[in-house]
Amino acid sequence: MLINNFDPVAIQIFSLEIRWYSLAYILGILLGWILSKKIFINHAEIRQQFDDYLTYLIIGIIIGGRLGYILFYNFNYYSKNPIDIFKIWEGGMSFHGGLIGIIAVSVWFAKKHDHNHFSYLDVVSIVAPIGIFFGRIANFINSELYGVETTLPWAVKFIKVDDLYRHPSQLYEAFFEGIILFIILIYFRNKGYMKIPGLISGLFLILYSFFRFIIEFFRVPDEQLGYLLLNFTMGQIISFTFLIIGAYLFITKYEIK
């Protein structure tokens, strides 16, 4: 069994703090951008526009992620404390909200340049697991989104939380939603699935949602929400919704293939 007593601050220069979570965002975006430009974009025009697209993508992630957390996970608090909406440094981002933000800016950007939005979303889907991996590692370092109590040999005691040994659910997500998902998507990309825009995006939604749904069983639900419909968490409910959307998208696109 392991002890987690990591400092969430990676670098401190006088009063300036650079946290692991910020570095995870930066590293994930940088690696995704480099790999997209060097390997995954086959369309010359899209490669040319990708740098501009990245700017809007970052905006979509931040705004979507923040609004998603507010609406899905903590609406009661923020409706009474609207000024705190802007205090992003205090935490509170939703992956699904960021995903919605990405979809929104991708549709807008692609329409502006007369491109198929799935040509952008497929590329983002391939590299997204890289960002997810680093993000979940940062969650582990921050002792947040931790798991339920367990006696398994790899259980972790999060000193900043309590004295219980818990599932390192953040590491489960880093492995399945990061490494395994990336490998699977690369496999299907090499099988030619990117030739039909939308197939890879559909696969991403299906696989990410499936992994997230299962791992949520080992994760403590958000304190302000607890367990909801049929004893599922909010993360599971949203993941199931996106899984259905992904399945519909994949089936309709596969018929074209």
BELTA-V597042 format. One record per residue. RES is the residue in one small letter. SS is DSSP state (@ for helix, = for strand, . for the rest). PHI is phi as a letter, one per 30 degrees, with the letter a starting at -180 (* if undefined). OMEGA is omega as a letter, one per 40 degrees, with the letter a starting at -180 (999 if undefined). Layout:
# BELTA-V597042
res=(RES	RES)
ss=(SS	SS)
phi=(PHI	PHI)
omega=(OMEGA	OMEGA)
This chain:
# BELTA-V597042
res=(m	l	i	n	n	f	d	p	v	a	i	q	i	f	s	l	e	i	r	w	y	s	l	a	y	i	l	g	i	l	l	g	w	i	l	s	k	k	i	f	i	n	h	a	e	i	r	q	q	f	d	d	y	l	t	y	l	i	i	g	i	i	i	g	g	r	l	g	y	i	l	f	y	n	f	n	y	y	s	k	n	p	i	d	i	f	k	i	w	e	g	g	m	s	f	h	g	g	l	i	g	i	i	a	v	s	v	w	f	a	k	k	h	d	h	n	h	f	s	y	l	d	v	v	s	i	v	a	p	i	g	i	f	f	g	r	i	a	n	f	i	n	s	e	l	y	g	v	e	t	t	l	p	w	a	v	k	f	i	k	v	d	d	l	y	r	h	p	s	q	l	y	e	a	f	f	e	g	i	i	l	f	i	i	l	i	y	f	r	n	k	g	y	m	k	i	p	g	l	i	s	g	l	f	l	i	l	y	s	f	f	r	f	i	i	e	f	f	r	v	p	d	e	q	l	g	y	l	l	l	n	f	t	m	g	q	i	i	s	f	t	f	l	i	i	g	a	y	l	f	i	t	k	y	e	i	k)
ss=(.	=	=	=	.	.	.	.	=	=	=	=	=	.	.	=	=	=	=	@	@	@	@	@	@	@	@	@	@	@	@	@	@	@	@	@	@	@	@	@	.	.	.	@	@	@	@	@	@	@	@	@	@	@	@	@	@	@	@	@	@	@	@	@	@	@	@	@	@	@	@	@	@	.	@	@	@	@	@	@	.	@	@	@	@	@	.	@	@	@	.	.	.	.	@	@	@	@	@	@	@	@	@	@	@	@	@	@	@	@	@	@	.	.	.	.	@	@	@	@	@	@	@	@	@	@	@	@	@	@	@	@	@	@	@	@	@	@	@	@	@	.	.	.	.	.	=	.	=	.	.	.	.	.	.	=	=	=	.	.	.	.	.	.	=	=	.	.	@	@	@	@	@	@	@	@	@	@	@	@	@	@	@	@	@	@	@	@	@	@	.	.	@	@	@	.	.	.	@	@	@	@	@	@	@	@	@	@	@	@	@	@	@	@	@	@	@	@	=	.	.	.	.	.	.	.	.	.	@	@	@	.	.	@	@	@	@	@	@	@	@	@	@	@	@	@	@	@	@	@	@	@	@	@	@	@	.)
phi=(*	c	c	c	b	d	d	d	c	d	b	b	c	h	c	d	c	c	c	e	d	d	d	d	d	d	d	d	d	d	d	d	d	d	d	d	d	d	b	c	c	c	d	d	d	d	d	d	d	d	d	d	e	e	d	d	d	d	d	d	d	d	d	d	d	d	d	d	d	d	d	d	c	a	d	e	d	d	d	c	b	d	d	d	e	d	d	d	d	d	j	j	b	c	d	d	d	d	d	d	d	d	d	d	d	d	d	d	d	d	d	d	c	h	c	d	d	d	d	d	d	d	d	d	d	d	c	e	e	d	d	d	e	d	d	d	d	d	e	d	d	d	h	b	h	d	c	d	d	a	c	d	d	c	d	b	c	c	e	d	c	a	c	d	c	b	d	d	d	d	d	e	d	e	d	d	d	c	d	d	d	d	d	d	d	d	e	d	d	d	d	j	d	d	d	c	e	j	d	d	d	d	d	e	d	d	d	d	d	d	d	d	e	d	d	e	d	c	c	d	d	e	e	d	c	i	d	c	e	h	i	c	d	d	e	d	d	d	d	d	d	d	d	d	d	d	d	d	d	d	d	d	d	d	d	d	d)
omega=(a	i	i	i	a	i	i	i	a	a	i	i	a	a	a	i	i	a	i	a	i	i	i	i	a	a	i	a	a	i	i	i	a	a	i	a	a	a	a	i	i	a	a	a	i	i	a	a	a	i	i	i	a	i	i	i	i	i	i	i	a	a	i	a	a	a	i	i	a	a	a	a	a	a	a	a	a	i	i	a	a	i	a	i	a	a	a	a	i	i	i	i	i	i	a	i	i	i	i	i	i	a	a	a	i	i	a	a	a	i	i	a	i	i	i	a	i	i	i	a	i	i	i	a	a	a	a	i	i	i	i	i	a	i	a	i	i	i	i	i	a	a	i	a	a	a	i	a	i	i	i	a	a	i	a	i	i	a	a	a	i	a	a	i	a	i	i	a	i	a	i	a	i	a	a	a	i	a	a	i	i	a	a	a	i	i	a	i	i	i	i	a	i	i	i	a	i	a	a	i	i	i	i	a	a	a	i	a	i	i	a	a	a	a	i	i	a	a	i	a	i	a	a	a	a	i	a	a	i	i	i	i	i	i	i	i	i	a	i	i	a	i	i	i	a	i	i	a	a	a	a	a	a	i	i	a	999)
